[in-house]
Each structure stands twice: as structure tokens, then as C-alpha cells.
Amino acid sequence: MPAPQWGIQMVYTDLKEPELVEVVREGDVVLMPQGYHPNVAAPGGQINFLWMMAANREGIDRKFGVVNV
């Protein structure tokens, strides 16, 4: 997403009160501790992301397969 391209990143658990709605550009990092995290590129652009999962205490804080769909 080289300049002047940009995108929008949302992070929310309640759609009526999102925790974050932010303009993102190449190289930006957004932390998503929980909830939903949709994103969209500006018209004519594209957006890519790398999703990682981390924990302070392995096995206690990081629980794979615990997803509500």
C-alpha cells in the first residue's frame, strides 16, 4: 500500500461502539486484543495484512480453536 494509498481498520466487540476506527498506511501496526477486525482499502487500492497470535503465558493466555462464529 505505497503512498498515497490508505485503508481503514476497525476493531470492535460491539458494532454500536467500536474500540478503534483508524486510517492505516503501509507499515502501520494495529493491536487487536479481541473482537472483530475488518479492514478495507481506499477505492482503487488494495490492502494486505499479516495476522499473528501471541500470549504472555503459553497454554494459559493462548487458546487455539476458541473461536465464536
PDB file of N, CA, C and O in Angstrom:
ATOM      1  N   MET A   1       0.842  -1.180   0.000  1.00  0.00           N
ATOM      2  CA  MET A   1       0.000   0.000   0.000  1.00  0.00           C
ATOM      3  C   MET A   1       0.885   1.241   0.000  1.00  0.00           C
ATOM      4  O   MET A   1       0.802   2.051   0.923  1.00  0.00           O
ATOM      5  N   PRO A   2       1.711   1.403  -0.993  1.00  0.00           N
ATOM      6  CA  PRO A   2       2.581   2.582  -1.008  1.00  0.00           C
ATOM      7  C   PRO A   2       1.779   3.875  -1.131  1.00  0.00           C
ATOM      8  O   PRO A   2       0.686   3.892  -1.698  1.00  0.00           O
ATOM      9  N   ALA A   3       2.344   4.960  -0.587  1.00  0.00           N
ATOM     10  CA  ALA A   3       1.673   6.270  -0.644  1.00  0.00           C
ATOM     11  C   ALA A   3       1.341   6.601  -2.091  1.00  0.00           C
ATOM     12  O   ALA A   3       2.134   6.304  -2.984  1.00  0.00           O
ATOM     13  N   PRO A   4       0.214   7.194  -2.336  1.00  0.00           N
ATOM     14  CA  PRO A   4      -0.736   7.801  -1.413  1.00  0.00           C
ATOM     15  C   PRO A   4      -1.864   6.869  -0.979  1.00  0.00           C
ATOM     16  O   PRO A   4      -2.867   7.346  -0.449  1.00  0.00           O
ATOM     17  N   GLN A   5      -1.736   5.556  -1.183  1.00  0.00           N
ATOM     18  CA  GLN A   5      -2.809   4.621  -0.810  1.00  0.00           C
ATOM     19  C   GLN A   5      -2.997   4.565   0.706  1.00  0.00           C
ATOM     20  O   GLN A   5      -2.086   4.871   1.475  1.00  0.00           O
ATOM     21  N   TRP A   6      -4.201   4.165   1.111  1.00  0.00           N
ATOM     22  CA  TRP A   6      -4.535   4.054   2.522  1.00  0.00           C
ATOM     23  C   TRP A   6      -5.705   3.093   2.675  1.00  0.00           C
ATOM     24  O   TRP A   6      -6.331   2.707   1.688  1.00  0.00           O
ATOM     25  N   GLY A   7      -5.998   2.711   3.909  1.00  0.00           N
ATOM     26  CA  GLY A   7      -7.128   1.838   4.210  1.00  0.00           C
ATOM     27  C   GLY A   7      -7.744   2.228   5.535  1.00  0.00           C
ATOM     28  O   GLY A   7      -7.267   3.133   6.220  1.00  0.00           O
ATOM     29  N   ILE A   8      -8.807   1.533   5.886  1.00  0.00           N
ATOM     30  CA  ILE A   8      -9.495   1.738   7.169  1.00  0.00           C
ATOM     31  C   ILE A   8      -9.462   0.413   7.926  1.00  0.00           C
ATOM     32  O   ILE A   8      -9.799  -0.633   7.370  1.00  0.00           O
ATOM     33  N   GLN A   9      -9.059   0.460   9.184  1.00  0.00           N
ATOM     34  CA  GLN A   9      -9.060  -0.712  10.063  1.00  0.00           C
ATOM     35  C   GLN A   9     -10.028  -0.458  11.204  1.00  0.00           C
ATOM     36  O   GLN A   9      -9.951   0.571  11.876  1.00  0.00           O
ATOM     37  N   MET A  10     -10.941  -1.397  11.422  1.00  0.00           N
ATOM     38  CA  MET A  10     -11.858  -1.330  12.568  1.00  0.00           C
ATOM     39  C   MET A  10     -11.518  -2.454  13.532  1.00  0.00           C
ATOM     40  O   MET A  10     -11.090  -3.530  13.113  1.00  0.00           O
ATOM     41  N   VAL A  11     -11.708  -2.206  14.823  1.00  0.00           N
ATOM     42  CA  VAL A  11     -11.612  -3.227  15.857  1.00  0.00           C
ATOM     43  C   VAL A  11     -12.800  -3.004  16.783  1.00  0.00           C
ATOM     44  O   VAL A  11     -12.968  -1.916  17.335  1.00  0.00           O
ATOM     45  N   TYR A  12     -13.634  -4.050  16.956  1.00  0.00           N
ATOM     46  CA  TYR A  12     -14.809  -3.867  17.811  1.00  0.00           C
ATOM     47  C   TYR A  12     -15.309  -5.189  18.373  1.00  0.00           C
ATOM     48  O   TYR A  12     -15.129  -6.249  17.773  1.00  0.00           O
ATOM     49  N   THR A  13     -15.930  -5.104  19.519  1.00  0.00           N
ATOM     50  CA  THR A  13     -16.679  -6.220  20.083  1.00  0.00           C
ATOM     51  C   THR A  13     -18.169  -5.896  20.040  1.00  0.00           C
ATOM     52  O   THR A  13     -19.004  -6.799  20.009  1.00  0.00           O
ATOM     53  N   ASP A  14     -18.499  -4.601  20.039  1.00  0.00           N
ATOM     54  CA  ASP A  14     -19.884  -4.127  19.914  1.00  0.00           C
ATOM     55  C   ASP A  14     -19.922  -3.146  18.743  1.00  0.00           C
ATOM     56  O   ASP A  14     -19.309  -2.080  18.812  1.00  0.00           O
ATOM     57  N   LEU A  15     -20.625  -3.489  17.683  1.00  0.00           N
ATOM     58  CA  LEU A  15     -20.645  -2.672  16.475  1.00  0.00           C
ATOM     59  C   LEU A  15     -21.156  -1.256  16.725  1.00  0.00           C
ATOM     60  O   LEU A  15     -20.800  -0.334  15.991  1.00  0.00           O
ATOM     61  N   LYS A  16     -21.987  -1.073  17.752  1.00  0.00           N
ATOM     62  CA  LYS A  16     -22.511   0.261  18.054  1.00  0.00           C
ATOM     63  C   LYS A  16     -21.462   1.161  18.703  1.00  0.00           C
ATOM     64  O   LYS A  16     -21.580   2.385  18.649  1.00  0.00           O
ATOM     65  N   GLU A  17     -20.428   0.562  19.320  1.00  0.00           N
ATOM     66  CA  GLU A  17     -19.365   1.329  19.966  1.00  0.00           C
ATOM     67  C   GLU A  17     -18.009   0.705  19.644  1.00  0.00           C
ATOM     68  O   GLU A  17     -17.427   0.024  20.489  1.00  0.00           O
ATOM     69  N   PRO A  18     -17.489   0.934  18.409  1.00  0.00           N
ATOM     70  CA  PRO A  18     -16.192   0.333  18.055  1.00  0.00           C
ATOM     71  C   PRO A  18     -15.062   0.893  18.915  1.00  0.00           C
ATOM     72  O   PRO A  18     -15.037   2.079  19.245  1.00  0.00           O
ATOM     73  N   GLU A  19     -14.132   0.011  19.267  1.00  0.00           N
ATOM     74  CA  GLU A  19     -12.983   0.431  20.067  1.00  0.00           C
ATOM     75  C   GLU A  19     -11.992   1.239  19.228  1.00  0.00           C
ATOM     76  O   GLU A  19     -11.294   2.108  19.751  1.00  0.00           O
ATOM     77  N   LEU A  20     -11.931   0.948  17.911  1.00  0.00           N
ATOM     78  CA  LEU A  20     -10.961   1.619  17.055  1.00  0.00           C
ATOM     79  C   LEU A  20     -11.487   1.683  15.627  1.00  0.00           C
ATOM     80  O   LEU A  20     -11.959   0.682  15.087  1.00  0.00           O
ATOM     81  N   VAL A  21     -11.405   2.843  15.028  1.00  0.00           N
ATOM     82  CA  VAL A  21     -11.610   3.036  13.594  1.00  0.00           C
ATOM     83  C   VAL A  21     -10.483   3.962  13.166  1.00  0.00           C
ATOM     84  O   VAL A  21     -10.461   5.135  13.538  1.00  0.00           O
ATOM     85  N   GLU A  22      -9.547   3.435  12.383  1.00  0.00           N
ATOM     86  CA  GLU A  22      -8.313   4.165  12.118  1.00  0.00           C
ATOM     87  C   GLU A  22      -7.917   4.081  10.648  1.00  0.00           C
ATOM     88  O   GLU A  22      -8.075   3.040  10.011  1.00  0.00           O
ATOM     89  N   VAL A  23      -7.401   5.186  10.119  1.00  0.00           N
ATOM     90  CA  VAL A  23      -6.793   5.183   8.789  1.00  0.00           C
ATOM     91  C   VAL A  23      -5.430   4.518   8.921  1.00  0.00           C
ATOM     92  O   VAL A  23      -4.646   4.881   9.797  1.00  0.00           O
ATOM     93  N   VAL A  24      -5.138   3.538   8.051  1.00  0.00           N
ATOM     94  CA  VAL A  24      -3.854   2.847   8.085  1.00  0.00           C
ATOM     95  C   VAL A  24      -3.136   3.022   6.755  1.00  0.00           C
ATOM     96  O   VAL A  24      -3.756   3.127   5.697  1.00  0.00           O
ATOM     97  N   ARG A  25      -1.830   3.050   6.841  1.00  0.00           N
ATOM     98  CA  ARG A  25      -0.971   3.177   5.667  1.00  0.00           C
ATOM     99  C   ARG A  25       0.118   2.116   5.743  1.00  0.00           C
ATOM    100  O   ARG A  25       0.223   1.410   6.746  1.00  0.00           O
ATOM    101  N   GLU A  26       0.919   1.996   4.710  1.00  0.00           N
ATOM    102  CA  GLU A  26       1.974   0.999   4.657  1.00  0.00           C
ATOM    103  C   GLU A  26       2.864   1.085   5.893  1.00  0.00           C
ATOM    104  O   GLU A  26       3.319   2.168   6.262  1.00  0.00           O
ATOM    105  N   GLY A  27       3.111  -0.056   6.529  1.00  0.00           N
ATOM    106  CA  GLY A  27       3.982  -0.113   7.700  1.00  0.00           C
ATOM    107  C   GLY A  27       3.281   0.070   9.032  1.00  0.00           C
ATOM    108  O   GLY A  27       3.916  -0.092  10.075  1.00  0.00           O
ATOM    109  N   ASP A  28       1.997   0.403   9.041  1.00  0.00           N
ATOM    110  CA  ASP A  28       1.272   0.581  10.301  1.00  0.00           C
ATOM    111  C   ASP A  28       1.009  -0.759  10.975  1.00  0.00           C
ATOM    112  O   ASP A  28       0.909  -1.791  10.311  1.00  0.00           O
ATOM    113  N   VAL A  29       0.897  -0.733  12.306  1.00  0.00           N
ATOM    114  CA  VAL A  29       0.585  -1.908  13.104  1.00  0.00           C
ATOM    115  C   VAL A  29      -0.633  -1.586  13.961  1.00  0.00           C
ATOM    116  O   VAL A  29      -0.710  -0.515  14.563  1.00  0.00           O
ATOM    117  N   VAL A  30      -1.585  -2.517  14.013  1.00  0.00           N
ATOM    118  CA  VAL A  30      -2.788  -2.351  14.835  1.00  0.00           C
ATOM    119  C   VAL A  30      -2.895  -3.567  15.748  1.00  0.00           C
ATOM    120  O   VAL A  30      -2.871  -4.701  15.271  1.00  0.00           O
ATOM    121  N   LEU A  31      -3.012  -3.342  17.056  1.00  0.00           N
ATOM    122  CA  LEU A  31      -3.207  -4.430  18.013  1.00  0.00           C
ATOM    123  C   LEU A  31      -4.689  -4.710  18.152  1.00  0.00           C
ATOM    124  O   LEU A  31      -5.497  -3.790  18.277  1.00  0.00           O
ATOM    125  N   MET A  32      -5.041  -5.983  18.130  1.00  0.00           N
ATOM    126  CA  MET A  32      -6.434  -6.401  18.226  1.00  0.00           C
ATOM    127  C   MET A  32      -6.565  -7.418  19.356  1.00  0.00           C
ATOM    128  O   MET A  32      -6.484  -8.621  19.107  1.00  0.00           O
ATOM    129  N   PRO A  33      -6.764  -6.962  20.585  1.00  0.00           N
ATOM    130  CA  PRO A  33      -6.795  -7.894  21.710  1.00  0.00           C
ATOM    131  C   PRO A  33      -7.996  -8.837  21.707  1.00  0.00           C
ATOM    132  O   PRO A  33      -7.934  -9.921  22.287  1.00  0.00           O
ATOM    133  N   GLN A  34      -9.075  -8.436  21.065  1.00  0.00           N
ATOM    134  CA  GLN A  34     -10.263  -9.291  20.994  1.00  0.00           C
ATOM    135  C   GLN A  34     -11.238  -8.706  19.985  1.00  0.00           C
ATOM    136  O   GLN A  34     -11.042  -7.601  19.479  1.00  0.00           O
ATOM    137  N   GLY A  35     -12.278  -9.455  19.702  1.00  0.00           N
ATOM    138  CA  GLY A  35     -13.346  -8.947  18.852  1.00  0.00           C
ATOM    139  C   GLY A  35     -13.104  -9.117  17.367  1.00  0.00           C
ATOM    140  O   GLY A  35     -12.282  -9.925  16.935  1.00  0.00           O
ATOM    141  N   TYR A  36     -13.843  -8.336  16.601  1.00  0.00           N
ATOM    142  CA  TYR A  36     -13.803  -8.394  15.147  1.00  0.00           C
ATOM    143  C   TYR A  36     -12.823  -7.357  14.630  1.00  0.00           C
ATOM    144  O   TYR A  36     -12.557  -6.361  15.304  1.00  0.00           O
ATOM    145  N   HIS A  37     -12.281  -7.582  13.434  1.00  0.00           N
ATOM    146  CA  HIS A  37     -11.267  -6.679  12.909  1.00  0.00           C
ATOM    147  C   HIS A  37     -11.309  -6.579  11.385  1.00  0.00           C
ATOM    148  O   HIS A  37     -10.352  -6.959  10.710  1.00  0.00           O
ATOM    149  N   PRO A  38     -12.425  -6.064  10.838  1.00  0.00           N
ATOM    150  CA  PRO A  38     -12.498  -5.897   9.381  1.00  0.00           C
ATOM    151  C   PRO A  38     -11.640  -4.725   8.911  1.00  0.00           C
ATOM    152  O   PRO A  38     -11.380  -3.785   9.662  1.00  0.00           O
ATOM    153  N   ASN A  39     -11.207  -4.800   7.656  1.00  0.00           N
ATOM    154  CA  ASN A  39     -10.473  -3.687   7.060  1.00  0.00           C
ATOM    155  C   ASN A  39     -10.882  -3.538   5.603  1.00  0.00           C
ATOM    156  O   ASN A  39     -11.438  -4.461   5.007  1.00  0.00           O
ATOM    157  N   VAL A  40     -10.609  -2.391   5.044  1.00  0.00           N
ATOM    158  CA  VAL A  40     -10.953  -2.118   3.647  1.00  0.00           C
ATOM    159  C   VAL A  40      -9.953  -1.120   3.088  1.00  0.00           C
ATOM    160  O   VAL A  40      -9.501  -0.218   3.793  1.00  0.00           O
ATOM    161  N   ALA A  41      -9.610  -1.290   1.809  1.00  0.00           N
ATOM    162  CA  ALA A  41      -8.699  -0.362   1.137  1.00  0.00           C
ATOM    163  C   ALA A  41      -9.498   0.772   0.525  1.00  0.00           C
ATOM    164  O   ALA A  41     -10.691   0.632   0.258  1.00  0.00           O
ATOM    165  N   ALA A  42      -8.827   1.903   0.303  1.00  0.00           N
ATOM    166  CA  ALA A  42      -9.438   3.027  -0.396  1.00  0.00           C
ATOM    167  C   ALA A  42      -9.760   2.591  -1.821  1.00  0.00           C
ATOM    168  O   ALA A  42      -9.124   1.670  -2.335  1.00  0.00           O
ATOM    169  N   PRO A  43     -10.735   3.230  -2.475  1.00  0.00           N
ATOM    170  CA  PRO A  43     -11.082   2.869  -3.853  1.00  0.00           C
ATOM    171  C   PRO A  43      -9.852   2.880  -4.769  1.00  0.00           C
ATOM    172  O   PRO A  43      -9.051   3.815  -4.748  1.00  0.00           O
ATOM    173  N   GLY A  44      -9.727   1.827  -5.563  1.00  0.00           N
ATOM    174  CA  GLY A  44      -8.606   1.716  -6.494  1.00  0.00           C
ATOM    175  C   GLY A  44      -7.348   1.149  -5.870  1.00  0.00           C
ATOM    176  O   GLY A  44      -6.354   0.955  -6.570  1.00  0.00           O
ATOM    177  N   GLY A  45      -7.361   0.875  -4.567  1.00  0.00           N
ATOM    178  CA  GLY A  45      -6.189   0.343  -3.879  1.00  0.00           C
ATOM    179  C   GLY A  45      -6.410  -1.083  -3.442  1.00  0.00           C
ATOM    180  O   GLY A  45      -7.438  -1.686  -3.749  1.00  0.00           O
ATOM    181  N   GLN A  46      -5.456  -1.615  -2.735  1.00  0.00           N
ATOM    182  CA  GLN A  46      -5.591  -2.946  -2.145  1.00  0.00           C
ATOM    183  C   GLN A  46      -4.946  -2.944  -0.774  1.00  0.00           C
ATOM    184  O   GLN A  46      -4.075  -2.123  -0.484  1.00  0.00           O
ATOM    185  N   ILE A  47      -5.382  -3.876   0.070  1.00  0.00           N
ATOM    186  CA  ILE A  47      -4.830  -3.955   1.422  1.00  0.00           C
ATOM    187  C   ILE A  47      -4.472  -5.408   1.712  1.00  0.00           C
ATOM    188  O   ILE A  47      -5.214  -6.323   1.356  1.00  0.00           O
ATOM    189  N   ASN A  48      -3.352  -5.608   2.347  1.00  0.00           N
ATOM    190  CA  ASN A  48      -2.900  -6.922   2.783  1.00  0.00           C
ATOM    191  C   ASN A  48      -2.567  -6.823   4.260  1.00  0.00           C
ATOM    192  O   ASN A  48      -2.233  -5.745   4.752  1.00  0.00           O
ATOM    193  N   PHE A  49      -2.654  -7.934   4.966  1.00  0.00           N
ATOM    194  CA  PHE A  49      -2.312  -7.903   6.379  1.00  0.00           C
ATOM    195  C   PHE A  49      -1.705  -9.220   6.807  1.00  0.00           C
ATOM    196  O   PHE A  49      -1.943 -10.261   6.194  1.00  0.00           O
ATOM    197  N   LEU A  50      -0.937  -9.164   7.842  1.00  0.00           N
ATOM    198  CA  LEU A  50      -0.337 -10.328   8.465  1.00  0.00           C
ATOM    199  C   LEU A  50      -0.972 -10.468   9.839  1.00  0.00           C
ATOM    200  O   LEU A  50      -0.936  -9.536  10.643  1.00  0.00           O
ATOM    201  N   TRP A  51      -1.545 -11.611  10.105  1.00  0.00           N
ATOM    202  CA  TRP A  51      -2.253 -11.834  11.366  1.00  0.00           C
ATOM    203  C   TRP A  51      -1.416 -12.771  12.215  1.00  0.00           C
ATOM    204  O   TRP A  51      -1.036 -13.852  11.763  1.00  0.00           O
ATOM    205  N   MET A  52      -1.123 -12.361  13.450  1.00  0.00           N
ATOM    206  CA  MET A  52      -0.341 -13.193  14.365  1.00  0.00           C
ATOM    207  C   MET A  52      -1.061 -13.283  15.708  1.00  0.00           C
ATOM    208  O   MET A  52      -1.823 -12.394  16.089  1.00  0.00           O
ATOM    209  N   MET A  53      -0.799 -14.372  16.407  1.00  0.00           N
ATOM    210  CA  MET A  53      -1.381 -14.564  17.728  1.00  0.00           C
ATOM    211  C   MET A  53      -0.246 -14.759  18.718  1.00  0.00           C
ATOM    212  O   MET A  53       0.668 -15.548  18.479  1.00  0.00           O
ATOM    213  N   ALA A  54      -0.306 -14.040  19.827  1.00  0.00           N
ATOM    214  CA  ALA A  54       0.748 -14.134  20.837  1.00  0.00           C
ATOM    215  C   ALA A  54       0.124 -14.187  22.227  1.00  0.00           C
ATOM    216  O   ALA A  54      -1.054 -13.876  22.403  1.00  0.00           O
ATOM    217  N   ALA A  55       0.928 -14.585  23.208  1.00  0.00           N
ATOM    218  CA  ALA A  55       0.429 -14.674  24.577  1.00  0.00           C
ATOM    219  C   ALA A  55       1.566 -14.421  25.563  1.00  0.00           C
ATOM    220  O   ALA A  55       2.734 -14.667  25.265  1.00  0.00           O
ATOM    221  N   ASN A  56       1.203 -13.932  26.726  1.00  0.00           N
ATOM    222  CA  ASN A  56       2.184 -13.765  27.801  1.00  0.00           C
ATOM    223  C   ASN A  56       2.532 -15.104  28.438  1.00  0.00           C
ATOM    224  O   ASN A  56       3.693 -15.373  28.750  1.00  0.00           O
ATOM    225  N   ARG A  57       1.512 -15.942  28.629  1.00  0.00           N
ATOM    226  CA  ARG A  57       1.720 -17.254  29.260  1.00  0.00           C
ATOM    227  C   ARG A  57       1.210 -18.337  28.315  1.00  0.00           C
ATOM    228  O   ARG A  57       0.002 -18.505  28.145  1.00  0.00           O
ATOM    229  N   GLU A  58       2.132 -19.064  27.706  1.00  0.00           N
ATOM    230  CA  GLU A  58       1.757 -20.101  26.755  1.00  0.00           C
ATOM    231  C   GLU A  58       0.866 -21.148  27.426  1.00  0.00           C
ATOM    232  O   GLU A  58       1.152 -21.607  28.532  1.00  0.00           O
ATOM    233  N   GLY A  59      -0.196 -21.507  26.752  1.00  0.00           N
ATOM    234  CA  GLY A  59      -1.105 -22.520  27.278  1.00  0.00           C
ATOM    235  C   GLY A  59      -2.197 -21.961  28.167  1.00  0.00           C
ATOM    236  O   GLY A  59      -3.263 -22.565  28.286  1.00  0.00           O
ATOM    237  N   ILE A  60      -1.953 -20.817  28.794  1.00  0.00           N
ATOM    238  CA  ILE A  60      -2.972 -20.203  29.649  1.00  0.00           C
ATOM    239  C   ILE A  60      -3.661 -19.063  28.904  1.00  0.00           C
ATOM    240  O   ILE A  60      -4.888 -19.028  28.810  1.00  0.00           O
ATOM    241  N   ASP A  61      -2.873 -18.139  28.379  1.00  0.00           N
ATOM    242  CA  ASP A  61      -3.434 -16.996  27.663  1.00  0.00           C
ATOM    243  C   ASP A  61      -3.731 -17.308  26.199  1.00  0.00           C
ATOM    244  O   ASP A  61      -4.625 -16.706  25.606  1.00  0.00           O
ATOM    245  N   ARG A  62      -2.991 -18.240  25.619  1.00  0.00           N
ATOM    246  CA  ARG A  62      -3.161 -18.553  24.199  1.00  0.00           C
ATOM    247  C   ARG A  62      -3.951 -19.843  24.062  1.00  0.00           C
ATOM    248  O   ARG A  62      -3.467 -20.918  24.417  1.00  0.00           O
ATOM    249  N   LYS A  63      -5.154 -19.732  23.553  1.00  0.00           N
ATOM    250  CA  LYS A  63      -6.021 -20.890  23.399  1.00  0.00           C
ATOM    251  C   LYS A  63      -6.454 -20.985  21.925  1.00  0.00           C
ATOM    252  O   LYS A  63      -7.278 -20.192  21.469  1.00  0.00           O
ATOM    253  N   PHE A  64      -5.910 -21.935  21.202  1.00  0.00           N
ATOM    254  CA  PHE A  64      -6.259 -22.128  19.812  1.00  0.00           C
ATOM    255  C   PHE A  64      -7.610 -22.824  19.696  1.00  0.00           C
ATOM    256  O   PHE A  64      -7.979 -23.632  20.549  1.00  0.00           O
ATOM    257  N   GLY A  65      -8.329 -22.508  18.652  1.00  0.00           N
ATOM    258  CA  GLY A  65      -9.599 -23.170  18.396  1.00  0.00           C
ATOM    259  C   GLY A  65     -10.753 -22.628  19.212  1.00  0.00           C
ATOM    260  O   GLY A  65     -11.843 -23.197  19.156  1.00  0.00           O
ATOM    261  N   VAL A  66     -10.571 -21.562  19.964  1.00  0.00           N
ATOM    262  CA  VAL A  66     -11.631 -20.973  20.754  1.00  0.00           C
ATOM    263  C   VAL A  66     -12.178 -19.770  19.966  1.00  0.00           C
ATOM    264  O   VAL A  66     -11.873 -18.615  20.260  1.00  0.00           O
ATOM    265  N   VAL A  67     -12.989 -20.088  18.965  1.00  0.00           N
ATOM    266  CA  VAL A  67     -13.493 -19.061  18.065  1.00  0.00           C
ATOM    267  C   VAL A  67     -15.007 -19.136  18.031  1.00  0.00           C
ATOM    268  O   VAL A  67     -15.580 -20.213  17.865  1.00  0.00           O
ATOM    269  N   ASN A  68     -15.652 -17.990  18.187  1.00  0.00           N
ATOM    270  CA  ASN A  68     -17.111 -17.918  18.066  1.00  0.00           C
ATOM    271  C   ASN A  68     -17.445 -17.390  16.688  1.00  0.00           C
ATOM    272  O   ASN A  68     -17.074 -16.268  16.343  1.00  0.00           O
ATOM    273  N   VAL A  69     -18.143 -18.189  15.894  1.00  0.00           N
ATOM    274  CA  VAL A  69     -18.528 -17.773  14.537  1.00  0.00           C
ATOM    275  C   VAL A  69     -20.028 -17.614  14.490  1.00  0.00           C
ATOM    276  O   VAL A  69     -20.580 -17.269  13.445  1.00  0.00           O
TER     277      VAL A  69
END
